């Protein structure tokens, strides 16, 4: 009987894919991925999640749940490390503060 990791690798190979493999010293990549996956499982997939409208029976159910969760995570979730604004608001604020406007210094220097 083959162990799970061997079956997994064989299944990927049949689909023309390869598993990502880490090396010593790059555990931070896995930690970030595992943290994000953990949030997704606890906040979106778990029974009682506000993103679930019923049982997850089909791929379409999972896709819909995932898209709703990603939208919320990106556009509506308040983040304490971002001064309690959404990631989208933070990004817009960042770009607004780094973009020269026509009334900004860059425009005045061009006409001076």
N, C-alpha and C positions, 0 to 999 in steps of 0.2 A: 504494500500500500504506500503510495507516494504522500509525502507530507504536503501541507498547504502551500508553503512557499515555492516548492517545485511545481505544483499544479498551477499556481498563479503565474509563474514565469513562463510556463508552457502555453498557457492561455493567451498571455500577452504576445508571445512570439507568433502564435497562429493568426493574430490580428495585425501583425507587422509592427508591433510596439515593443519597447523595452522598458523595464522598470528603472526608475531613477535610483542610483546608488550613491551613497554618501561616502565620505572618507573621514579620517580622523581630523578633527578641527573644524568641521562645518556643521556641527550639531545645532547651531543657532537657526539654520534654515529649517530643520525638522521641527524645532521647538516652536517657531512662528507658525508653521503650517498646522501643527498639532493643536496649538492654542486656537487658531481660527476654526479648525474643524470642530473642536470642542464647543466653541460658542455656537456654531451652526447647529450641532446636535442638541445642545441644551436649550437654545432659544427658539429654534425653528422646527426641529423634527420631533422633539419629545412630546409625549402625550400631554395634552392640555395647553400646548403652544397656541398663541393667538394666530399664528400663521397657518395652522391646520384647520381645514374645514371639514375634516372627516378622515377616514382611514386612507393610508397611502397605498393604493392598490395597483396603480399603473405608473409608468414612466412620466406620463403627463401630469399626474398628481404631484410627483416629486419636482418636476420642472416648474410647475406653477408655484408651489410652496417656495422653491429656491428663488425664483424671480421676485416674488413678493418680499422675501426676507432681504435679498440684496438691495432692493429699492429702499426698504426701511433703513437698513444698515447704513447706506450711503447718503440718503436724503432726509431722514427724519430722526435718527438716533442722536440724542444729545451726548456729547463726549466730554467727560470731565477734564481730560488733558487738553482740550481745545476751548477752554473757557466756557464750557457748557453750550456750545453751538454744534450744529451738525457738521460732519466732514465736508459736505458740499458748501455750506456757508463759509467755513474756514478757507476752503480753496478759493472761492470767489473773492473773499476779502484779501487773501494773499495776492492774487493776480491784480486786483484793483489797486493795491498799494505799491505794486512794482511796475505798473504800466504808466507811462507818461501820457497825460491827457493834453488836449490842445491848449488848455489854459495853464498847463504846468510849466516848469522851468525849461524843459527841453524845447517846447514851442517858442518860448521867449528868446532862447539862445539862437535859434535858427533865424529869427527876424531881426535880431540885434546887430 
